């Protein structure tokens, strides 16, 4: 597996380890009673962003080594970060569908998703 694939797998496992506790526990409870899953809360840290400190900053002046050049302004999601966000979204969507929490090939309406 290449470096990006390994990184995506690790990020996915971290995010899903937090997420997995809720659906698994809720499914177990629903089997015992008349309960139905109503919400899934996902917390996600942004992917690769350009640093807020740019050329001319105190950090830049503190070393003789040059900082990498970024393809976006400071604090913005990089091109690679955007690609990784897409991978993470696709993986999460597939996992939710496998768990029966989302339907493949359809988008939830605005009453079911809040971003």
Secondary structure, DSSP 8 states (H G I E B T S, - for coil): --HHHHHHHHHHHHHHHHHHHHHHHHHHHHHHSS--------------B--S--TTSHHHHT-SS-----SS-TTSB-HHHHHHHHHHHHHHHHHHHHTTSS-TT----TTT---
